[in-house]
Amino acid sequence: MDTIPQNIEALARFRYALMDMDGVLYRGNQALPGLLEFFDFLARADIGYRLLTNNASMTPDDYHHKLLKMGLDVPPEKIITSPLATIIHLRKIAPEGAGIYVIGMAALRRTLFGEDEQNGLFYFDDKNPRFVIQGADFNLVYESLRKATLLIRAGATYIATNADPVFPSEEGLIPGAGSVAALLQTASGQKPFIIGKPEPIMYELALEQLGTQKHETVMIGDNLVTDIEGALRLDIPTIITLSGVTSPVEYAASPLKADLSFNGLPELTAAWQSVL
């Protein structure tokens, strides 16, 4: 398929970019082609940005250091993770000191409970928590699922950091938080409240931080049913890079389309430069 549409002139109006990371900027620990050149272009063109990831396994500081190893220096404050969005949401709906049971990686726990997991706004509670919060867990065990199921059935509010069934690794697509959420929903009979894309919370937080309007902002993602669908729901223009979750074949067959599509960052950079 021809992945550079005829209406690339639309790129000229975008002054801000929201970007997914896994599958757009890198795969696993491997930078995707054109990464540094794309961010050099953003700097030269004075295009502001935020990085948005559903991946709950790392903090903004962790991502900052990961990108540094690829030669890219992105300040942590420009990185919005689903755990960060989760705690911002909790601050709006939960009293300080609320008990939370967590299924997830250390990054999610640190975000909720503080660096030493003792001095955060909330505390870990596996007896009678107000909330069960679930993300991806690469060391998932049955006992955690059993406990979470019982707590949700007993009345705890179930929140999932995101609903991505898979995410791209260097080896291929592997189970994500959405796969765990599907199991818990089946076991508990409760559908989780979803924080991450395609739900609106992370997009709205990024727009607020940038102080921008939707029409001058574009969402760049690799996942048609999260990155792109979520932005389209909010009338944010979209670009899909066919370098991650959604393959060119899947995209061609899908009725859902982004406003613009490219094979990867080199094509996007060349197109955007050509209209400025």
C-alpha positions as CSV (number, residue, x, y, z in Angstrom):
1,M,0.0,0.0,0.0
2,D,1.0,3.6,-0.5
3,T,1.5,4.8,3.1
4,I,2.1,8.5,2.2
5,P,-1.4,9.9,1.6
6,Q,-2.0,12.8,-0.8
7,N,-3.1,15.2,1.9
8,I,0.3,15.5,3.7
9,E,-0.2,19.3,3.5
10,A,-2.3,18.8,6.7
11,L,1.0,18.3,8.6
12,A,1.8,22.0,8.2
13,R,-0.8,23.0,10.8
14,F,0.4,20.8,13.6
15,R,2.4,22.6,16.3
16,Y,2.2,19.9,18.9
17,A,2.5,16.1,18.8
18,L,1.4,13.4,21.2
19,M,3.3,10.2,20.7
20,D,3.1,6.6,21.7
21,M,6.5,5.0,22.4
22,D,6.5,1.2,22.1
23,G,6.3,0.4,18.4
24,V,6.6,4.1,17.3
25,L,10.0,5.1,18.8
26,Y,11.5,1.7,19.6
27,R,10.8,-1.9,19.9
28,G,12.0,-3.4,23.2
29,N,15.4,-1.8,23.8
30,Q,16.0,-1.3,20.1
31,A,15.5,2.2,18.6
32,L,13.4,2.2,15.4
33,P,15.0,3.7,12.3
34,G,14.9,7.5,12.2
35,L,14.3,8.1,15.9
36,L,17.0,10.7,16.4
37,E,16.4,12.4,13.1
38,F,12.7,12.8,13.9
39,F,13.3,14.5,17.3
40,D,16.0,16.7,15.7
41,F,13.2,17.8,13.2
42,L,10.8,18.5,16.0
43,A,13.3,20.7,17.7
44,R,14.2,22.6,14.5
45,A,10.5,23.1,13.7
46,D,9.7,24.1,17.3
47,I,7.0,21.4,17.6
48,G,6.1,20.7,21.3
49,Y,5.4,17.1,22.3
50,R,4.4,14.7,25.0
51,L,5.1,11.0,25.0
52,L,2.1,8.8,26.1
53,T,2.5,5.2,27.0
54,N,0.0,2.6,28.3
55,N,3.0,0.5,29.5
56,A,2.8,0.5,33.3
57,S,6.1,-1.3,33.9
58,M,8.3,1.8,34.0
59,T,8.2,5.3,35.5
60,P,8.9,8.5,33.5
61,D,12.4,8.5,35.0
62,D,12.9,4.9,33.8
63,Y,11.8,5.9,30.3
64,H,14.1,9.0,30.4
65,H,17.1,6.7,31.0
66,K,15.9,4.1,28.5
67,L,15.8,6.8,25.8
68,L,19.2,8.2,26.8
69,K,20.7,4.8,26.0
70,M,19.3,5.3,22.5
71,G,20.9,8.7,22.3
72,L,17.7,10.7,22.9
73,D,17.3,13.1,25.9
74,V,13.6,13.5,26.8
75,P,12.9,15.1,30.2
76,P,10.8,12.9,32.4
77,E,8.2,15.7,32.7
78,K,7.4,15.2,29.0
79,I,6.5,11.5,29.5
80,I,3.0,10.5,30.6
81,T,2.6,6.9,31.7
82,S,-0.6,5.1,32.6
83,P,0.5,4.8,36.3
84,L,1.1,8.6,36.4
85,A,-2.4,9.2,34.9
86,T,-3.8,6.6,37.3
87,I,-2.6,8.5,40.4
88,I,-3.8,11.8,39.0
89,H,-7.2,10.2,38.6
90,L,-7.1,8.7,42.1
91,R,-6.3,12.1,43.6
92,K,-9.6,13.4,42.2
93,I,-11.8,10.5,43.4
94,A,-10.1,9.0,46.5
95,P,-9.2,10.4,49.9
96,E,-5.6,10.5,50.8
97,G,-4.6,7.4,52.7
98,A,-7.0,5.1,50.8
99,G,-6.1,1.4,50.7
100,I,-5.2,-0.1,47.4
101,Y,-4.4,-3.7,46.3
102,V,-2.1,-3.7,43.3
103,I,-1.3,-6.2,40.6
104,G,1.6,-4.7,38.7
105,M,5.3,-4.0,38.3
106,A,7.5,-2.0,40.7
107,A,6.9,1.2,38.7
108,L,3.2,1.1,39.4
109,R,3.7,0.5,43.1
110,R,6.3,3.3,43.4
111,T,3.9,5.7,41.7
112,L,1.1,4.9,44.0
113,F,3.0,4.4,47.3
114,G,6.2,6.4,47.0
115,E,9.8,5.4,46.4
116,D,10.0,3.2,49.5
117,E,6.3,2.2,49.2
118,Q,5.6,3.7,52.6
119,N,5.3,7.5,52.2
120,G,2.9,7.9,49.2
121,L,-0.6,9.3,49.2
122,F,-2.1,5.8,49.4
123,Y,-1.1,2.5,51.1
124,F,-1.1,-1.1,50.2
125,D,-4.0,-3.1,51.6
126,D,-4.7,-6.7,50.8
127,K,-7.5,-7.1,53.4
128,N,-10.2,-4.4,52.7
129,P,-9.0,-2.0,50.1
130,R,-11.1,0.7,48.4
131,F,-9.5,0.0,45.1
132,V,-7.9,-2.9,43.1
133,I,-5.5,-1.4,40.6
134,Q,-4.1,-3.7,37.9
135,G,-1.4,-3.3,35.3
136,A,0.9,-5.6,33.4
137,D,2.9,-7.9,35.7
138,F,5.8,-9.9,34.2
139,N,6.0,-12.0,37.3
140,L,2.3,-12.7,37.7
141,V,1.3,-15.5,40.0
142,Y,-2.1,-17.2,40.6
143,E,-2.3,-16.0,44.2
144,S,-2.4,-12.3,43.1
145,L,-5.2,-13.1,40.7
146,R,-7.1,-15.1,43.4
147,K,-6.8,-12.2,45.9
148,A,-7.8,-9.5,43.5
149,T,-10.8,-11.5,42.4
150,L,-12.0,-11.9,45.9
151,L,-11.4,-8.3,46.8
152,I,-13.3,-7.0,43.7
153,R,-16.2,-9.4,44.5
154,A,-16.2,-8.0,48.0
155,G,-16.7,-4.5,46.7
156,A,-13.4,-2.9,45.9
157,T,-13.4,-0.6,42.8
158,Y,-11.5,-2.2,40.0
159,I,-9.2,0.1,37.9
160,A,-6.9,-1.1,35.1
161,T,-4.0,1.0,33.9
162,N,-4.8,0.1,30.3
163,A,-6.5,-2.5,28.2
164,D,-3.8,-3.3,25.7
165,P,-4.0,-7.1,25.2
166,V,-0.4,-7.1,23.8
167,F,2.6,-4.8,23.3
168,P,5.6,-5.1,21.0
169,S,8.9,-6.5,22.2
170,E,12.1,-7.4,20.4
171,E,10.8,-11.0,20.2
172,G,7.3,-10.0,19.0
173,L,3.9,-9.3,20.5
174,I,3.7,-10.4,24.2
175,P,0.8,-10.4,26.7
176,G,-0.1,-6.9,28.1
177,A,-2.2,-5.5,30.9
178,G,-5.4,-6.1,28.9
179,S,-4.9,-9.8,28.8
180,V,-4.7,-9.8,32.6
181,A,-7.7,-7.6,32.8
182,A,-9.7,-10.0,30.6
183,L,-8.9,-12.8,33.1
184,L,-9.8,-10.7,36.1
185,Q,-13.0,-9.4,34.5
186,T,-14.1,-13.0,33.8
187,A,-13.3,-14.2,37.3
188,S,-14.7,-11.2,39.2
189,G,-17.7,-10.4,37.0
190,Q,-16.6,-6.7,37.1
191,K,-15.5,-4.6,34.1
192,P,-12.6,-2.4,35.1
193,F,-12.4,1.4,34.8
194,I,-9.7,1.9,32.2
195,I,-7.1,4.7,32.5
196,G,-5.0,4.4,29.4
197,K,-5.6,4.8,25.7
198,P,-8.1,4.7,24.0
199,E,-9.9,6.2,27.1
200,P,-9.7,10.0,27.2
201,I,-7.7,10.6,30.5
202,M,-4.1,10.5,29.1
203,Y,-4.9,12.6,26.0
204,E,-6.7,15.3,28.0
205,L,-3.8,15.4,30.5
206,A,-1.3,15.9,27.6
207,L,-3.3,18.6,26.0
208,E,-3.6,20.4,29.4
209,Q,0.1,20.2,30.0
210,L,0.9,21.5,26.5
211,G,-1.7,24.2,26.7
212,T,-2.8,23.4,23.1
213,Q,-5.9,23.0,21.1
214,K,-7.0,19.8,19.4
215,H,-6.9,21.1,15.8
216,E,-3.2,22.1,16.1
217,T,-2.2,18.8,17.7
218,V,-1.6,15.3,16.2
219,M,-1.5,11.9,17.8
220,I,1.2,9.6,16.5
221,G,0.7,5.9,17.3
222,D,1.3,2.3,16.1
223,N,-1.9,0.8,17.5
224,L,-5.0,1.4,15.6
225,V,-7.4,0.3,18.3
226,T,-5.8,2.3,21.2
227,D,-3.6,5.2,20.0
228,I,-5.7,6.1,16.9
229,E,-9.2,5.2,18.0
230,G,-8.8,7.1,21.3
231,A,-7.6,10.2,19.6
232,L,-10.3,10.1,17.0
233,R,-13.0,9.8,19.7
234,L,-11.7,13.2,21.0
235,D,-11.4,14.7,17.5
236,I,-7.6,14.9,17.7
237,P,-6.0,14.4,14.2
238,T,-4.0,11.1,13.9
239,I,-1.0,9.6,12.3
240,I,-0.3,5.8,12.3
241,T,3.2,4.4,11.9
242,L,3.0,0.9,10.6
243,S,6.1,-0.2,12.6
244,G,4.5,-1.7,15.7
245,V,1.2,-3.4,16.7
246,T,-0.9,-2.7,13.6
247,S,0.7,-4.2,10.5
248,P,0.3,-2.8,7.0
249,V,-1.9,-5.7,6.0
250,E,-4.1,-5.3,9.1
251,Y,-4.4,-1.5,8.5
252,A,-5.3,-2.0,4.8
253,A,-8.1,-4.3,5.8
254,S,-9.5,-2.2,8.7
255,P,-12.4,0.2,8.3
256,L,-10.9,2.4,11.0
257,K,-8.3,4.7,9.5
258,A,-5.9,7.4,10.8
259,D,-5.8,10.8,9.0
260,L,-2.3,10.0,7.8
261,S,-0.3,6.8,7.6
262,F,3.5,6.1,7.2
263,N,5.7,3.0,7.3
264,G,7.8,4.6,10.1
265,L,9.5,7.7,11.3
266,P,11.8,8.3,8.3
267,E,8.7,8.6,6.0
268,L,6.9,10.8,8.5
269,T,9.9,13.1,9.0
270,A,10.4,13.5,5.2
271,A,6.8,14.3,4.6
272,W,6.5,16.7,7.5
273,Q,9.7,18.6,6.4
274,S,8.4,18.8,2.9
275,V,5.4,21.0,3.9
276,L,7.2,23.4,6.2
